[in-house]
Amino acid sequence: MFDVLLEVDSTFQPVWEAFVDKWRDQIELPLYLALGDLARHVVGKIEGGQTSELQQIFAVVERWLADGDELVREAATIGLLEDLHNPNLHKITSPDQVKQWLGPLSALQWTEVERFWSGQIAKA
């Protein structure tokens, strides 16, 4: 799941390597935690004005949503997009600043997360 992401944003490589090292004794990596790291990485890029890779990062998210199995799609939505919605993650930015890089599928999922959080839809 992360191989393609690392191809488009090498600046995430140290974060990924630290994550893999931390969880190396686990049978399966807790990818939701890695997606939380990615969310913080994306917000950090926005805060620092280093947004050149964001279009490519969200193109990978689109691929996860379009081509991934159910677990990958759910992880991309709940593990990444929902984290990016979290106002506590944004110190000098806002979740709305992320929207400009969303593709069609991630924009749809973004809206679904908003609707869920506002109580307009129940969790499936």
CYANA upper distance limits for C-alpha pairs under 8 A (distance plus 0.5 A):
  1 MET  CA      5 LEU  CA      8.04
  1 MET  CA     64 TRP  CA      8.25
  1 MET  CA     72 VAL  CA      8.26
  2 PHE  CA      6 LEU  CA      6.65
  3 ASP  CA      7 GLU  CA      6.98
  4 VAL  CA      8 VAL  CA      7.22
  4 VAL  CA     60 VAL  CA      7.47
  5 LEU  CA      9 ASP  CA      6.67
  5 LEU  CA     57 ILE  CA      6.87
  5 LEU  CA     60 VAL  CA      6.69
  6 LEU  CA     10 SER  CA      5.80
  6 LEU  CA     11 THR  CA      8.46
  6 LEU  CA     12 PHE  CA      7.02
  6 LEU  CA     13 GLN  CA      6.71
  8 VAL  CA     53 GLU  CA      7.56
  8 VAL  CA     56 GLN  CA      6.56
  8 VAL  CA     57 ILE  CA      7.08
  9 ASP  CA     13 GLN  CA      8.16
  9 ASP  CA     53 GLU  CA      6.63
  9 ASP  CA     56 GLN  CA      8.22
  9 ASP  CA     57 ILE  CA      7.44
 12 PHE  CA     16 TRP  CA      6.66
 12 PHE  CA     38 LEU  CA      8.09
 12 PHE  CA     41 HIS  CA      7.73
 13 GLN  CA     17 GLU  CA      6.53
 14 PRO  CA     18 ALA  CA      6.63
 15 VAL  CA     19 PHE  CA      6.68
 15 VAL  CA     37 ASP  CA      7.90
 16 TRP  CA     20 VAL  CA      6.64
 16 TRP  CA     34 ALA  CA      7.82
 17 GLU  CA     21 ASP  CA      6.52
 18 ALA  CA     22 LYS  CA      6.56
 19 PHE  CA     23 TRP  CA      6.82
 19 PHE  CA     34 ALA  CA      7.33
 20 VAL  CA     24 ARG  CA      6.09
 20 VAL  CA     29 LEU  CA      7.88
 23 TRP  CA     29 LEU  CA      6.83
 23 TRP  CA     30 PRO  CA      8.33
 24 ARG  CA     29 LEU  CA      8.19
 30 PRO  CA     34 ALA  CA      7.39
 31 LEU  CA     35 LEU  CA      6.64
 31 LEU  CA     75 ALA  CA      8.36
 32 TYR  CA     36 GLY  CA      6.80
 32 TYR  CA     75 ALA  CA      6.94
 32 TYR  CA     79 GLY  CA      5.54
 32 TYR  CA     80 LEU  CA      8.36
 33 LEU  CA     37 ASP  CA      6.86
 33 LEU  CA     79 GLY  CA      8.00
 34 ALA  CA     38 LEU  CA      6.70
 35 LEU  CA     39 ALA  CA      6.63
 35 LEU  CA     75 ALA  CA      8.29
 35 LEU  CA     76 ALA  CA      8.10
 35 LEU  CA     79 GLY  CA      5.82
 35 LEU  CA     80 LEU  CA      5.72
 36 GLY  CA     40 ARG  CA      6.84
 36 GLY  CA     79 GLY  CA      6.70
 36 GLY  CA     80 LEU  CA      6.61
 36 GLY  CA     83 ASP  CA      6.86
 37 ASP  CA     41 HIS  CA      6.61
 38 LEU  CA     42 VAL  CA      6.61
 38 LEU  CA     80 LEU  CA      7.66
 39 ALA  CA     43 VAL  CA      6.74
 39 ALA  CA     80 LEU  CA      6.23
 39 ALA  CA     81 LEU  CA      8.21
 39 ALA  CA     83 ASP  CA      6.69
 39 ALA  CA     84 LEU  CA      6.14
 40 ARG  CA     44 GLY  CA      6.51
 40 ARG  CA     84 LEU  CA      8.35
 40 ARG  CA     89 LEU  CA      7.36
 41 HIS  CA     45 LYS  CA      6.76
 42 VAL  CA     46 ILE  CA      6.91
 42 VAL  CA     54 LEU  CA      7.80
 43 VAL  CA     47 GLU  CA      6.60
 43 VAL  CA     84 LEU  CA      8.07
 43 VAL  CA     89 LEU  CA      7.98
 43 VAL  CA     90 HIS  CA      7.27
 43 VAL  CA     93 THR  CA      8.05
 44 GLY  CA     48 GLY  CA      6.55
 45 LYS  CA     49 GLY  CA      6.46
 45 LYS  CA     50 GLN  CA      5.26
 45 LYS  CA     51 THR  CA      6.23
 46 ILE  CA     50 GLN  CA      6.57
 46 ILE  CA     51 THR  CA      6.35
 46 ILE  CA     93 THR  CA      7.86
 47 GLU  CA     92 ILE  CA      7.06
 47 GLU  CA     93 THR  CA      6.83
 51 THR  CA     55 GLN  CA      8.43
 53 GLU  CA     57 ILE  CA      6.62
 54 LEU  CA     58 PHE  CA      6.59
 54 LEU  CA    101 TRP  CA      7.05
 55 GLN  CA     59 ALA  CA      6.66
 55 GLN  CA    101 TRP  CA      6.02
 55 GLN  CA    102 LEU  CA      8.39
 56 GLN  CA     60 VAL  CA      6.92
 57 ILE  CA     61 VAL  CA      7.01
 58 PHE  CA     62 GLU  CA      6.63
 58 PHE  CA    101 TRP  CA      6.82
 58 PHE  CA    102 LEU  CA      6.52
 58 PHE  CA    103 GLY  CA      7.35
 58 PHE  CA    106 SER  CA      8.47
 59 ALA  CA     63 ARG  CA      6.87
 59 ALA  CA    103 GLY  CA      7.43
 60 VAL  CA     64 TRP  CA      6.75
 61 VAL  CA     65 LEU  CA      6.76
 61 VAL  CA     76 ALA  CA      7.17
 61 VAL  CA    106 SER  CA      7.57
 62 GLU  CA     66 ALA  CA      6.46
 62 GLU  CA    103 GLY  CA      6.75
 62 GLU  CA    104 PRO  CA      8.22
 62 GLU  CA    105 LEU  CA      6.62
 62 GLU  CA    106 SER  CA      6.61
 63 ARG  CA     67 ASP  CA      5.99
 63 ARG  CA     68 GLY  CA      7.52
 64 TRP  CA     68 GLY  CA      5.22
 64 TRP  CA     72 VAL  CA      6.71
 64 TRP  CA     73 ARG  CA      6.45
 64 TRP  CA     76 ALA  CA      7.26
 65 LEU  CA     72 VAL  CA      7.75
 65 LEU  CA     73 ARG  CA      5.30
 65 LEU  CA     76 ALA  CA      7.43
 65 LEU  CA    105 LEU  CA      7.10
 65 LEU  CA    106 SER  CA      7.72
 66 ALA  CA     73 ARG  CA      8.32
 66 ALA  CA    105 LEU  CA      7.85
 68 GLY  CA     72 VAL  CA      5.65
 68 GLY  CA     73 ARG  CA      6.25
 69 ASP  CA     73 ARG  CA      6.73
 70 GLU  CA     74 GLU  CA      6.55
 71 LEU  CA     75 ALA  CA      6.51
 72 VAL  CA     76 ALA  CA      6.58
 73 ARG  CA     77 THR  CA      6.74
 74 GLU  CA     78 ILE  CA      6.33
 74 GLU  CA     79 GLY  CA      8.02
 75 ALA  CA     79 GLY  CA      5.28
 75 ALA  CA     80 LEU  CA      7.46
 76 ALA  CA     80 LEU  CA      5.70
 76 ALA  CA     81 LEU  CA      6.98
 77 THR  CA     81 LEU  CA      5.44
 77 THR  CA     82 GLU  CA      6.66
 77 THR  CA    106 SER  CA      8.23
 77 THR  CA    109 GLN  CA      6.90
 77 THR  CA    110 TRP  CA      8.14
 77 THR  CA    113 VAL  CA      8.43
 78 ILE  CA     82 GLU  CA      5.46
 78 ILE  CA     83 ASP  CA      7.64
 79 GLY  CA     83 ASP  CA      6.74
 80 LEU  CA     84 LEU  CA      6.67
 81 LEU  CA     85 HIS  CA      6.88
 81 LEU  CA    106 SER  CA      8.26
 81 LEU  CA    109 GLN  CA      8.19
 81 LEU  CA    110 TRP  CA      6.83
 81 LEU  CA    113 VAL  CA      8.35
 82 GLU  CA     86 ASN  CA      7.20
 82 GLU  CA    110 TRP  CA      8.01
 82 GLU  CA    113 VAL  CA      6.88
 83 ASP  CA     89 LEU  CA      8.09
 84 LEU  CA     89 LEU  CA      7.66
 84 LEU  CA     95 PRO  CA      6.63
 84 LEU  CA     98 VAL  CA      8.09
 85 HIS  CA     95 PRO  CA      5.58
 85 HIS  CA     96 ASP  CA      8.48
 86 ASN  CA     90 HIS  CA      7.82
 86 ASN  CA     95 PRO  CA      7.48
 87 PRO  CA     91 LYS  CA      8.39
 87 PRO  CA     94 SER  CA      7.09
 87 PRO  CA     95 PRO  CA      6.94
 90 HIS  CA     94 SER  CA      6.13
 90 HIS  CA     95 PRO  CA      7.54
 93 THR  CA     97 GLN  CA      7.41
 94 SER  CA     98 VAL  CA      8.27
 95 PRO  CA     99 LYS  CA      8.14
 98 VAL  CA    102 LEU  CA      7.60
 99 LYS  CA    107 ALA  CA      7.61
102 LEU  CA    106 SER  CA      6.02
102 LEU  CA    107 ALA  CA      5.85
103 GLY  CA    107 ALA  CA      6.32
104 PRO  CA    108 LEU  CA      6.71
105 LEU  CA    109 GLN  CA      6.75
106 SER  CA    110 TRP  CA      6.37
107 ALA  CA    111 THR  CA      6.75
108 LEU  CA    112 GLU  CA      6.82
109 GLN  CA    113 VAL  CA      6.69
110 TRP  CA    114 GLU  CA      6.84
111 THR  CA    115 ARG  CA      6.62
112 GLU  CA    116 PHE  CA      6.57
113 VAL  CA    117 TRP  CA      6.61
114 GLU  CA    118 SER  CA      6.62
115 ARG  CA    119 GLY  CA      6.73
115 ARG  CA    120 GLN  CA      5.52
115 ARG  CA    121 ILE  CA      6.41
116 PHE  CA    120 GLN  CA      6.26
116 PHE  CA    121 ILE  CA      5.45
116 PHE  CA    122 ALA  CA      6.74
116 PHE  CA    123 LYS  CA      7.38
